[in-house]
Amino acid sequence: MQLNGARILLTGAGGGLGQALAQALAEAGASLLLVGRDQKKLATLAVNLAGGGQEVSTLAVDLKQPADVARLVEEAGRFQTDVLINNAGINAFGLFEQQDWARVADVLETNLAAPMRLTHALLSLLQSRERAAIVNIGSTFGSLPFPGFAAYSAAKAGMKGFSQALRRELWQERADGRIEVIYVAPRAIDTPLNTPAVNALNADLGSKSDSPEAAARQIVAALAAGRGETYLGFPERLFAWLNGVAPALIDRALKPKLAIVKRHARPAI
Ligand SMILES: NC(=O)c1ccc[n+]([C@@H]2O[C@H](COP(=O)([O-])OP(=O)(O)OC[C@H]3O[C@@H](n4cnc5c(N)ncnc54)[C@H](OP(=O)(O)O)[C@@H]3O)[C@@H](O)[C@H]2O)c1
């Protein structure tokens, strides 16, 4: 998709990856509707992005609140959105049995139900555009579910399934080059999403992470190329593939890691 002149609604714009995505998309010539909960963060970002000649708007909404989503849908119509990037998300690290149900529900709502609801509400607008795209930000854990991240892995696996089903549902529009459904699964990224416990776990496991800028560059490249699925990082993408074809092998490989996960896991609040 041609990004120069594209009109992109970006959720989670005030977060670590969101800010880097906004920067990269603005540099590519896109106009942006920046969405997050924290208006102050969005306004600062908008000021930093100003000067390129494109429109930069902001809207503070809680994507879990239907009334906020209705406001966002109205604004998205006015903005003439042709790309939706479902990037907002939260994490919850901890052993499932020790996690508070409210937190589990929050992860499922924020990371899966809310982006599905927003996509549903915006689909007819996107289909009315000459060219459009939906970009869903998943995670390596969506294809390589990990102990200590049961709710998060489940939600991201859901995002992957949702993206695939919707892409297959919209195949005619896709064949006409009118609408793309793109799923990108980053590995760990250095952002506030990861608590000190998660960072310590990643260090102990030897898991590599990307800078938000590096991840954003690859996501923008996937959107520009209209690539249906992109998995960031090696060997993460190999293990994710292996988990699909031989999950018992991954069960065995992860078994010795459980003690490390348990050492870092704390009862979730
Ligand atoms: N960081 C990683 O290691 C990693 C790895 C793989 C995938 N990802 C995915 O990348 C995406 C971006 O994460 P990040 O690392 O940039 O995290 P982040 O820095 O914590 O940013 C998350 C963003 O989501 C927004 N958000 C959360 N709940 C919301 C709600 N109910 N309504 C509206 N906005 C909400 C936050 O808004 P406020 O700013 O208003 O709080 C924030 O801007 C997520 O989907 C995440 O799962 C991250």
PDBQT file of the ligand as one rigid body, heavy atoms in Angstrom, charges set to zero:
ROOT
HETATM    1  N1  LIG A 301       6.749  -4.756  24.053  1.00  0.00    +0.000 N 
HETATM    2  C1  LIG A 301       6.820  -6.007  23.665  1.00  0.00    +0.000 C 
HETATM    3  O1  LIG A 301       7.690  -6.779  24.118  1.00  0.00    +0.000 OA
HETATM    4  C2  LIG A 301       5.859  -6.531  22.629  1.00  0.00    +0.000 A 
HETATM    5  C3  LIG A 301       6.161  -7.730  21.974  1.00  0.00    +0.000 A 
HETATM    6  C4  LIG A 301       5.271  -8.247  21.046  1.00  0.00    +0.000 A 
HETATM    7  C5  LIG A 301       4.091  -7.550  20.773  1.00  0.00    +0.000 A 
HETATM    8  N2  LIG A 301       3.835  -6.385  21.416  1.00  0.00    +0.000 N 
HETATM    9  C6  LIG A 301       2.565  -5.697  21.118  1.00  0.00    +0.000 C 
HETATM   10  O2  LIG A 301       2.824  -4.404  20.642  1.00  0.00    +0.000 OA
HETATM   11  C7  LIG A 301       1.696  -3.551  20.927  1.00  0.00    +0.000 C 
HETATM   12  C8  LIG A 301       2.186  -2.250  21.530  1.00  0.00    +0.000 C 
HETATM   13  O3  LIG A 301       2.757  -2.516  22.795  1.00  0.00    +0.000 OA
HETATM   14  P1  LIG A 301       3.919  -1.632  23.436  1.00  0.00    +0.000 P 
HETATM   15  O4  LIG A 301       5.060  -2.536  23.658  1.00  0.00    +0.000 OA
HETATM   16  O5  LIG A 301       4.091  -0.366  22.696  1.00  0.00    +0.000 OA
HETATM   17  O6  LIG A 301       3.253  -1.352  24.870  1.00  0.00    +0.000 OA
HETATM   18  P2  LIG A 301       3.053   0.021  25.684  1.00  0.00    +0.000 P 
HETATM   19  O7  LIG A 301       4.263   0.861  25.560  1.00  0.00    +0.000 OA
HETATM   20  O8  LIG A 301       2.613  -0.401  27.039  1.00  0.00    +0.000 OA
HETATM   21  O9  LIG A 301       1.854   0.722  24.901  1.00  0.00    +0.000 OA
HETATM   22  C9  LIG A 301       0.568   0.159  24.897  1.00  0.00    +0.000 C 
HETATM   23  C10 LIG A 301      -0.408   1.194  24.413  1.00  0.00    +0.000 C 
HETATM   24  O10 LIG A 301      -1.731   0.620  24.424  1.00  0.00    +0.000 OA
HETATM   25  C11 LIG A 301      -2.630   1.592  24.929  1.00  0.00    +0.000 C 
HETATM   26  N3  LIG A 301      -3.772   0.971  25.588  1.00  0.00    +0.000 N 
HETATM   27  C12 LIG A 301      -3.788  -0.039  26.508  1.00  0.00    +0.000 A 
HETATM   28  N4  LIG A 301      -5.030  -0.286  26.912  1.00  0.00    +0.000 NA
HETATM   29  C13 LIG A 301      -5.848   0.581  26.242  1.00  0.00    +0.000 A 
HETATM   30  C14 LIG A 301      -7.238   0.825  26.243  1.00  0.00    +0.000 A 
HETATM   31  N5  LIG A 301      -8.096   0.138  27.023  1.00  0.00    +0.000 N 
HETATM   32  N6  LIG A 301      -7.719   1.809  25.429  1.00  0.00    +0.000 NA
HETATM   33  C15 LIG A 301      -6.897   2.537  24.662  1.00  0.00    +0.000 A 
HETATM   34  N7  LIG A 301      -5.551   2.350  24.609  1.00  0.00    +0.000 NA
HETATM   35  C16 LIG A 301      -5.047   1.391  25.405  1.00  0.00    +0.000 A 
HETATM   36  C17 LIG A 301      -1.815   2.387  25.945  1.00  0.00    +0.000 C 
HETATM   37  O11 LIG A 301      -2.436   3.632  26.102  1.00  0.00    +0.000 OA
HETATM   38  P3  LIG A 301      -1.961   4.720  27.197  1.00  0.00    +0.000 P 
HETATM   39  O12 LIG A 301      -0.681   5.272  26.642  1.00  0.00    +0.000 OA
HETATM   40  O13 LIG A 301      -3.024   5.691  27.226  1.00  0.00    +0.000 OA
HETATM   41  O14 LIG A 301      -1.764   3.948  28.476  1.00  0.00    +0.000 OA
HETATM   42  C18 LIG A 301      -0.457   2.447  25.272  1.00  0.00    +0.000 C 
HETATM   43  O15 LIG A 301      -0.396   3.558  24.431  1.00  0.00    +0.000 OA
HETATM   44  C19 LIG A 301       0.779  -4.381  21.844  1.00  0.00    +0.000 C 
HETATM   45  O16 LIG A 301      -0.272  -4.919  21.096  1.00  0.00    +0.000 OA
HETATM   46  C20 LIG A 301       1.700  -5.481  22.352  1.00  0.00    +0.000 C 
HETATM   47  O17 LIG A 301       0.995  -6.646  22.725  1.00  0.00    +0.000 OA
HETATM   48  C21 LIG A 301       4.695  -5.848  22.319  1.00  0.00    +0.000 A 
ENDROOT
TORSDOF 0
